[in-house]
Amino acid sequence: MAKTTKTSKENLEERGVKALESIGKSIGEINDWLYDLDADMWQERLEWYLNEFYQIAKSKTVGTSNRPSRDVERIENTKEEDKS
């Protein structure tokens, strides 16, 4: 029975080592892919996307809005405003 436990631990360690090697290989491939990117081309794309995001955020509309305009909204007085 003790022998079974030892082989179980060895098997678990072997699986752990294989998993770590696989993770290391994947990270190495991602690293290689990042170094192969054409940074100048991606810089232009990122600038364009960031500018588009800025334009949308500046206009404060994302897509279409079915909300009424703010000048149609009712303004309610609070108790503090009524006292003044």
N, C-alpha and C positions, 0 to 999 in steps of 0.2 A: 504494500500500500504506500509506503514511503517513496518507493521508486516511481510510482505513478505520479505522485505530487511533484517530484523533481523534474520529470520529463514534461509535466504540465507547465512548470515555471520556465523551463528552457524553451518550450514551444512559445510561450507568451513573450519571452525576451526576443526570440527570433522574429516573431511577428512585429514586435515593436521596432526592431532594427530595420526590417524591410519597409515599414511604414515611414520611418524617419528618412531612409534613403530615397523613397519615392517623393516625399515632401521636398527634400533637398534638390532632387532632379527637377521638379516642377518649378521651384523658385529660381533655379539656374536658367531654365528656359524662359521664364518671364523676364529675368534680368537681361538675357540676350535679346529678347524681343524689344525691350525698352531702349536698349542701346542702338538697335537697328532702325528706330523710328527717324523719319525725316523731320527734325525739330522745326525747321523754318516753315515747312508746309503746315504743320500742326499749329504753329503760332498764329498764322493767318486765320485758320479755321476757328481757333479759340477766341481770337479777337472779334471775329464776325459774330459768333454765338453769344459772347458776352455783351456785345453792342446790342444785339437783338433783345436779349434779356433786359438790358438797361432801358431800352425804348419801351418795352412792355411794362416794366415796373414804373417808369416815369409817368406813363399814361394811366397807371393804376387799374388797368383792365386786362384781365386774362380771359381771352375768348369772348364770348358774348355774355352780356349780363341782362337779366330780366328784371333787375331792380329799377325802381323809379329814380329819377334824378333827385339830387339832394334838395333842390329848391321846392320840390313838391312835399317833402317831409314836414310833418307837424312838429313844431318846437313846443315842448311842455315846460312850463315854469316850475322850478323847484321851490320848496318852502323858503329857502334863503333869499331867492330873488324876489319873492312876494313881500318879504319884510322890508326891503330897501325902498 
